[in-house]
Amino acid sequence: MTLLDPGTDTGDFPRDNWGRPLVIPPGATNPVPYIRASSAAKTVEDTYNLEMWARRNVVFGMARDASLAARVLALGGDPSTWDLATRKQVNRIHEDAAAVALAHKRADIGTAVHRLTERVDRGEDVVAGPYEPDLEAYVNVLIDVGLTITHVECRMVCDSLQMAGTADRIVRDRDGRHRILDLKTGESVEYGALGWAAQLAAYAHGSLYDPATGERLDTPALDRSVGYICHLPAGEGFCRLYEIDLVAGHRAAVLANEIRSVRRESKRWISPLTTSAPVAEAIVRHPAARDRREELRARYRTLTAEAQAAFRARAVDADDLDAVEVALDELESGVAVATPVAAAAPTAGEINEALGRGHDEGGPHPDGWDDIEGTYLLLPDTVRAWFAATVTEANRAGVPFHGHYDRTARRYHLYRGLIAVAQQFDDVCDDLTDVVRGIAAYIIGDVALFPSVTVGHAVGAMDADEAERFAECCALYVSGHMAADVSGPHLRLVPT
C-alpha cells in the first residue's frame, strides 16, 4: 500500500474493555491488546507534580465555595469513621471542588485547539474565532523551521515494544528526514519529557497500521534519534518547537516494560520459611492445621465427581479434620458407609432468588479503569482466559459486570478485586477459583459456595456496595490481612 496523505484517516483501533488498542501481531490472525504508547512510561514517571496540581485545584475549590466545606462538616465524624456511603459523598464533594476550580476547562480548550490544527493540516477551511492567533503561530513555526506535514493523526504500532497509538503528525524536514511530531496545548512542557520521549520513540520504532485490515502500511524511514514537541499553549497565540531525545525515550519505554514484567515476577520472590520452632496456640488458631487441611483438600480434588458429591452429602463438619479424613478414606476405598441424609439441594430458582438480578450499579465510574488495564495485560494468558470465562459466567447468569459498554462503580470494583487476586497466580488452578469463591462467600454468604453457582454468578450477584467490599477484601487477602481457612472442599476467608 502507498503512503497515506494528510487527509486520509484509517479509523481508530478496535479496543478492549480498558480502551487498549487491539493489534494483530505479525504472523498472527487474532488481535491482542498492546500498551497505549501514551502510557508507555507511566510506570516510571514521577506523578508528584500532577498530583499536587490536582490537590491545589481541590483546595482552591473548597476555599471559593463555602457550601463544599459545609457539606463535609454536615457528614460528621472524620475519615477514619466514615462508612462506604459517607466516603462516596466525600468523593462527590471532591469532584465538585475540582469543578469549581475549573480544573479541566483549559484541557477542554486545548483539545479544541488541537482539533483545529488537525483540520488546518488536512487542508480544510477553518474558522478559529478567538483562537486564530494560535493557528497562525502554529503554521508560522512550521514554515520557519521548514517542516512539511506528511501524515496527520496516524495509527502506529511498535511490535518490538508491543505498544500502539495515534501519532499526531509525521513531518519531513528540509533534508528529507521524516520525524514524529507531537502537539501539546497545555500550559507548560516542564514535566512531560519522560513520557513524551517514550511515546514518540515507540512511534519512531513502529509502522503505520490499518486497524480495519490489520496490515502494516508502507512507512517512511523515521528518525529514531530525534522527535519534535510542538508547544501551542491554548489561547496564547504562541508556539514553540522543541527537539526531544528518542534514544533516551526508547530506553525509558524498554525499562517500563521491564518494570511491568518484574512486578509480575515479584509475586514469586517471597515464600514462607519452614521452622520447627514452637508457635503459641492462640496465634495459629485458624492456620494450625493448615498443612493437614491442604493435604485433605488435595485428596478431595482427586475424587471423581460422584465421590465428591457423596462427600458433600455426608455434611461432615469441616473443622473436624479426623472426620474429614475418615470420609475421604472410605470414599477412596469405595467402602459403602451409611451417611446422613443431606438436605435437598437448592433449586435454580431458589438460587436466583437468593442472589437476585439487576443490582444497583452505583453510578458511573469514569476514572480508575486505566489503573487496572496494565495489570490485566501482564497476567498470564491462562489466567486472562480464566478471567474472561468468569465474566462469561456472569453474563449467562444474568448478572453481567463486563466493563466494555457500561463502566460503573460496581463493575470497576469487581474488576479491581478479581485482578488483584488473579495477580497472585502464575497459572489457572483450583486455588484461584476457590479463593474468589471464599471472598464472595464472605460478602454474600454461603450461597456463593453452592456447586451449582458459578464463580461468575457469585461475583456478578453483588451490588455496588458489596462490590466495593469485595474489592477491599481482595486487597486484604493479597496483603495477608485475610487468611485462607481450608474447610473440607471449600476455601473460606477469615480476617486475621
TIRO-493109 format. One line per 8 residues: number of its first residue (from 1); for each residue x, y, z of C-alpha. Coordinates in nm, 2 decimals. Layout:
BEGIN
NUM	X,Y,Z; ...
***
This chain:
BEGIN
1	0.00,0.00,0.00; 0.11,0.36,-0.06; 0.18,0.62,0.20; -0.12,0.80,0.34; -0.17,1.16,0.26; -0.26,1.41,0.54; -0.63,1.39,0.45; -0.65,1.01,0.49
9	-0.79,0.86,0.81; -0.79,0.48,0.86; -1.02,0.50,1.16; -0.94,0.42,1.52; -0.81,0.10,1.67; -1.06,-0.16,1.79; -1.02,-0.16,2.17; -1.06,-0.40,2.46
17	-1.26,-0.34,2.78; -1.00,-0.10,2.91; -0.96,0.10,2.59; -0.63,-0.06,2.49; -0.57,-0.08,2.11; -0.62,-0.43,1.98; -0.35,-0.52,1.73; -0.29,-0.83,1.51
25	0.08,-0.92,1.57; 0.29,-1.01,1.27; 0.22,-1.37,1.16; -0.09,-1.40,1.38; -0.46,-1.39,1.29; -0.62,-1.28,1.62; -0.57,-0.93,1.78; -0.41,-0.89,2.12
33	-0.41,-0.58,2.34; -0.10,-0.36,2.30; 0.01,-0.10,2.56; -0.10,0.25,2.47; 0.20,0.45,2.36; 0.08,0.75,2.55; 0.10,0.53,2.87; 0.44,0.38,2.77
41	0.64,0.54,3.06; 0.37,0.58,3.32; 0.53,0.31,3.53; 0.85,0.51,3.56; 0.71,0.86,3.55; 0.71,1.09,3.86; 0.35,1.19,3.90; 0.41,1.41,4.21
49	0.36,1.74,4.03; 0.05,1.62,3.86; -0.10,1.50,4.19; -0.01,1.83,4.36; -0.18,2.02,4.08; -0.49,1.82,4.13; -0.48,1.88,4.51; -0.43,2.25,4.46
57	-0.74,2.27,4.24; -0.94,2.10,4.51; -0.81,2.33,4.78; -0.89,2.63,4.57; -1.24,2.50,4.50; -1.31,2.44,4.87; -1.19,2.79,4.95; -1.41,2.95,4.68
65	-1.73,2.77,4.77; -1.83,2.77,5.14; -2.11,2.52,5.07; -1.85,2.25,5.00; -1.69,2.28,5.34; -2.04,2.29,5.50; -2.13,1.96,5.32; -1.82,1.79,5.46
73	-1.89,1.92,5.82; -2.25,1.80,5.79; -2.13,1.45,5.74; -1.98,1.44,6.09; -1.70,1.22,6.21; -1.37,1.20,6.04; -1.21,0.99,5.76; -1.13,0.70,6.00
81	-1.50,0.67,6.09; -1.67,0.72,5.75; -1.86,0.43,5.62; -1.89,0.35,5.25; -2.19,0.57,5.18; -2.02,0.87,5.35; -1.70,0.81,5.16; -1.90,0.82,4.84
89	-2.05,1.16,4.94; -1.70,1.29,5.01; -1.58,1.17,4.67; -1.86,1.38,4.51; -1.76,1.68,4.71; -1.40,1.63,4.59; -1.52,1.63,4.23; -1.74,1.93,4.28
97	-1.44,2.12,4.43; -1.23,2.04,4.13; -1.51,2.16,3.90; -1.53,2.49,4.09; -1.16,2.54,4.03; -1.23,2.48,3.65; -0.96,2.22,3.66; -1.05,2.08,3.33
105	-1.15,2.39,3.14; -0.81,2.46,3.00; -0.78,2.09,2.89; -1.11,2.11,2.71; -0.99,2.43,2.52; -0.66,2.26,2.44; -0.84,1.97,2.29; -1.04,2.20,2.07
113	-0.73,2.39,1.95; -0.56,2.05,1.88; -0.86,1.96,1.66; -0.84,2.30,1.48; -0.47,2.24,1.39; -0.56,1.90,1.26; -0.82,2.05,1.03; -0.57,2.31,0.90
121	-0.32,2.03,0.83; -0.58,1.84,0.64; -0.64,2.14,0.41; -0.99,2.22,0.55; -1.14,2.56,0.58; -1.13,2.67,0.94; -1.29,2.95,1.13; -1.10,2.97,1.46
129	-1.25,3.28,1.62; -1.05,3.38,1.92; -0.80,3.10,1.85; -0.70,3.23,1.51; -0.37,3.37,1.66; -0.29,3.02,1.79; -0.33,2.87,1.44; -0.12,3.15,1.28
137	0.16,3.09,1.53; 0.14,2.72,1.47; 0.16,2.75,1.09; 0.43,3.01,1.10; 0.66,2.80,1.32; 0.63,2.50,1.08; 0.71,2.73,0.78; 1.00,2.89,0.96
145	1.16,2.56,1.06; 1.09,2.41,0.71; 0.87,2.12,0.82; 0.61,1.96,0.58; 0.32,1.76,0.72; 0.30,1.42,0.56; 0.07,1.23,0.79; -0.20,1.36,1.04
153	-0.34,1.16,1.33; -0.20,0.83,1.20; -0.23,0.49,1.37; 0.10,0.33,1.45; 0.22,0.00,1.61; 0.56,-0.09,1.76; 0.57,-0.47,1.77; 0.91,-0.48,1.95
161	0.76,-0.29,2.24; 0.40,-0.42,2.20; 0.28,-0.06,2.20; 0.04,0.12,1.97; -0.13,0.46,1.94; -0.20,0.76,1.73; 0.09,0.98,1.63; -0.02,1.35,1.60
169	0.20,1.41,1.29; 0.48,1.27,1.08; 0.67,1.56,0.92; 0.95,1.59,0.67; 1.23,1.84,0.72; 1.43,2.03,0.46; 1.69,1.75,0.44; 1.42,1.49,0.36
177	1.42,1.33,0.71; 1.09,1.21,0.85; 1.03,1.27,1.22; 0.75,1.22,1.47; 0.59,1.54,1.59; 0.35,1.56,1.89; 0.14,1.87,1.96; 0.10,1.98,2.32
185	-0.16,2.25,2.41; -0.10,2.26,2.79; 0.04,2.55,2.98; 0.38,2.40,3.03; 0.62,2.14,2.89; 0.83,2.13,3.21; 0.73,1.79,3.34; 0.64,1.59,3.03
193	0.97,1.49,2.87; 0.99,1.14,3.01; 0.65,1.02,2.90; 0.66,1.21,2.57; 1.01,1.07,2.47; 0.90,0.72,2.54; 0.57,0.77,2.34; 0.74,0.92,2.04
201	1.02,0.66,2.05; 0.76,0.39,2.03; 0.62,0.55,1.71; 0.96,0.61,1.56; 1.04,0.24,1.60; 0.70,0.14,1.47; 0.50,0.12,1.15; 0.19,0.28,1.01
209	-0.11,0.05,1.07; -0.45,0.00,0.92; -0.68,-0.11,1.21; -0.95,-0.22,0.96; -0.73,-0.48,0.80; -0.45,-0.54,1.05; -0.20,-0.45,0.78; 0.13,-0.27,0.84
217	0.14,0.01,0.58; 0.44,0.15,0.39; 0.61,0.37,0.64; 0.88,0.63,0.57; 1.22,0.58,0.73; 1.16,0.75,1.06; 1.44,0.92,1.25; 1.48,0.73,1.57
225	1.71,0.97,1.74; 1.51,1.30,1.75; 1.15,1.39,1.75; 0.96,1.72,1.79; 0.73,1.85,2.06; 0.52,2.14,1.92; 0.41,2.35,2.22; 0.10,2.55,2.14
233	-0.05,2.67,2.47; -0.42,2.72,2.40; -0.54,3.08,2.38; -0.20,3.24,2.40; -0.12,3.30,2.03; 0.23,3.15,2.09; 0.40,2.84,1.95; 0.75,2.69,2.01
241	0.91,2.38,1.87; 1.13,2.15,2.09; 1.36,1.86,1.99; 1.31,1.55,2.21; 1.57,1.27,2.26; 1.42,0.95,2.13; 1.72,0.73,2.21; 1.67,0.81,2.57
249	1.29,0.77,2.52; 1.33,0.42,2.38; 1.54,0.32,2.68; 1.26,0.45,2.90; 1.00,0.25,2.71; 1.20,-0.06,2.74; 1.26,0.00,3.11; 0.88,0.05,3.16
257	0.81,-0.29,3.00; 1.08,-0.45,3.22; 0.93,-0.30,3.53; 0.59,-0.44,3.44; 0.74,-0.78,3.40; 0.93,-0.75,3.73; 0.62,-0.65,3.91; 0.45,-0.97,3.79
265	0.75,-1.19,3.88; 0.79,-1.04,4.22; 0.49,-1.23,4.35; 0.72,-1.54,4.35; 1.00,-1.37,4.54; 0.86,-1.44,4.88; 0.78,-1.77,5.04; 0.71,-1.90,5.39
273	1.01,-2.03,5.59; 0.97,-2.37,5.74; 1.07,-2.38,6.10; 1.05,-2.63,6.39; 1.02,-2.35,6.65; 0.70,-2.39,6.86; 0.43,-2.13,6.79; 0.18,-2.02,7.05
281	-0.16,-2.20,7.00; -0.35,-1.87,7.02; -0.16,-1.72,6.74; -0.23,-2.00,6.50; -0.59,-2.07,6.59; -0.70,-2.08,6.22; -0.39,-2.20,6.04; -0.28,-2.45,6.30
289	-0.40,-2.74,6.09; -0.34,-2.58,5.75; -0.09,-2.83,5.63; -0.32,-3.12,5.71; -0.61,-2.94,5.56; -0.42,-2.87,5.24; -0.34,-3.24,5.22; -0.70,-3.34,5.27
297	-0.82,-3.08,5.03; -0.58,-3.22,4.77; -0.72,-3.57,4.82; -1.07,-3.44,4.78; -0.98,-3.30,4.44; -0.86,-3.64,4.32; -1.20,-3.79,4.38; -1.44,-3.85,4.10
305	-1.73,-3.61,4.06; -1.96,-3.87,4.20; -1.74,-3.92,4.51; -1.71,-3.55,4.56; -2.09,-3.53,4.56; -2.11,-3.82,4.81; -1.86,-3.63,5.03; -2.07,-3.32,5.03
313	-2.38,-3.53,5.10; -2.22,-3.65,5.43; -2.23,-3.30,5.56; -1.91,-3.36,5.75; -1.81,-3.09,5.99; -1.53,-2.92,5.80; -1.35,-2.83,6.13; -1.34,-3.20,6.23
321	-1.03,-3.30,6.03; -1.04,-3.65,6.17; -1.40,-3.70,6.04; -1.30,-3.55,5.70; -1.01,-3.79,5.68; -1.23,-4.09,5.76; -1.48,-3.99,5.49; -1.20,-3.95,5.24
329	-1.05,-4.29,5.33; -1.39,-4.45,5.28; -1.47,-4.28,4.95; -1.12,-4.35,4.81; -1.15,-4.72,4.91; -1.50,-4.75,4.78; -1.64,-4.87,5.11; -2.01,-4.81,5.13
337	-2.09,-4.65,5.46; -2.42,-4.52,5.57; -2.42,-4.14,5.56; -2.67,-3.89,5.69; -2.94,-3.78,5.45; -2.83,-3.44,5.31; -3.07,-3.15,5.29; -3.23,-3.11,4.94
345	-3.01,-2.91,4.71; -3.15,-2.57,4.63; -3.32,-2.54,4.30; -3.20,-2.30,4.03; -3.50,-2.07,4.11; -3.41,-2.06,4.48; -3.05,-1.98,4.39; -3.15,-1.70,4.16
353	-3.39,-1.56,4.42; -3.12,-1.57,4.68; -2.87,-1.39,4.45; -3.10,-1.16,4.27; -3.05,-0.97,3.95; -3.05,-0.62,3.82; -2.83,-0.48,4.11; -2.76,-0.11,4.17
361	-2.45,-0.02,3.96; -2.35,0.26,4.19; -2.34,0.53,3.92; -2.08,0.60,3.66; -1.71,0.54,3.74; -1.51,0.70,3.46; -1.18,0.71,3.65; -0.98,0.42,3.76
369	-1.01,0.18,3.47; -0.68,0.29,3.33; -0.51,0.19,3.66; -0.61,-0.18,3.62; -0.58,-0.23,3.25; -0.20,-0.25,3.25; -0.21,-0.50,3.53; -0.46,-0.72,3.34
377	-0.22,-0.72,3.04; 0.06,-0.86,3.25; -0.15,-1.16,3.37; -0.05,-1.50,3.22; -0.26,-1.59,2.92; -0.43,-1.88,3.10; -0.52,-1.65,3.39; -0.67,-1.39,3.15
385	-0.87,-1.68,2.99; -1.00,-1.77,3.34; -1.10,-1.41,3.39; -1.28,-1.40,3.06; -1.46,-1.72,3.14; -1.57,-1.57,3.48; -1.72,-1.27,3.30; -1.90,-1.50,3.06
393	-2.04,-1.70,3.35; -2.19,-1.38,3.50; -2.34,-1.29,3.16; -2.51,-1.63,3.14; -2.65,-1.60,3.49; -2.80,-1.26,3.41; -2.57,-1.06,3.64; -2.31,-0.91,3.40
401	-2.03,-0.69,3.51; -1.84,-0.66,3.18; -1.69,-0.31,3.15; -1.68,-0.27,2.78; -2.00,-0.07,2.74; -2.10,0.03,3.09; -1.82,0.14,3.32; -1.99,0.18,3.65
409	-1.87,0.18,4.01; -2.00,-0.18,4.07; -1.82,-0.32,3.76; -1.50,-0.13,3.84; -1.47,-0.27,4.19; -1.55,-0.63,4.07; -1.28,-0.60,3.81; -1.03,-0.44,4.06
417	-1.08,-0.72,4.31; -1.06,-1.00,4.07; -0.75,-0.88,3.90; -0.58,-0.82,4.24; -0.64,-1.18,4.33; -0.55,-1.31,3.98; -0.21,-1.14,4.01; -0.12,-1.39,4.28
425	-0.14,-1.69,4.04; 0.10,-1.79,3.76; -0.14,-2.03,3.61; -0.51,-2.12,3.64; -0.56,-2.37,3.92; -0.84,-2.47,4.16; -0.69,-2.24,4.42; -0.77,-1.93,4.22
433	-1.14,-2.03,4.18; -1.16,-2.13,4.55; -1.01,-1.81,4.68; -1.26,-1.60,4.47; -1.54,-1.82,4.60; -1.42,-1.78,4.95; -1.41,-1.40,4.93; -1.75,-1.39,4.76
441	-1.89,-1.61,5.04; -1.75,-1.37,5.30; -1.95,-1.09,5.13; -2.28,-1.26,5.02; -2.29,-1.57,5.23; -2.27,-1.95,5.16; -2.48,-1.93,4.85; -2.16,-1.85,4.68
449	-2.03,-2.19,4.76; -2.32,-2.39,4.61; -2.18,-2.62,4.34; -2.45,-2.51,4.10; -2.34,-2.15,4.13; -2.05,-2.05,3.91; -1.78,-1.81,4.02; -1.90,-1.55,3.77
457	-2.26,-1.58,3.91; -2.14,-1.54,4.27; -1.93,-1.24,4.18; -2.18,-1.08,3.95; -2.46,-1.11,4.21; -2.30,-0.83,4.42; -2.45,-0.48,4.42; -2.23,-0.17,4.42
465	-2.17,-0.16,4.79; -2.09,-0.53,4.80; -1.86,-0.50,4.51; -1.66,-0.23,4.68; -1.64,-0.45,4.99; -1.54,-0.74,4.77; -1.25,-0.54,4.62; -1.14,-0.43,4.97
473	-1.14,-0.80,5.09; -0.94,-0.90,4.78; -0.69,-0.64,4.87; -0.68,-0.76,5.23; -0.62,-1.12,5.11; -0.34,-1.00,4.88; -0.18,-0.81,5.17; -0.21,-1.10,5.41
481	-0.48,-0.94,5.63; -0.73,-1.22,5.54; -0.62,-1.58,5.57; -0.72,-1.89,5.38; -0.91,-2.12,5.61; -0.93,-2.46,5.43; -1.26,-2.63,5.54; -1.30,-2.95,5.35
489	-1.37,-2.90,4.98; -1.41,-2.52,5.01; -1.17,-2.25,5.10; -1.31,-1.97,5.31; -1.15,-1.64,5.40; -1.13,-1.52,5.76; -0.99,-1.19,5.89; -0.66,-1.21,6.07
***
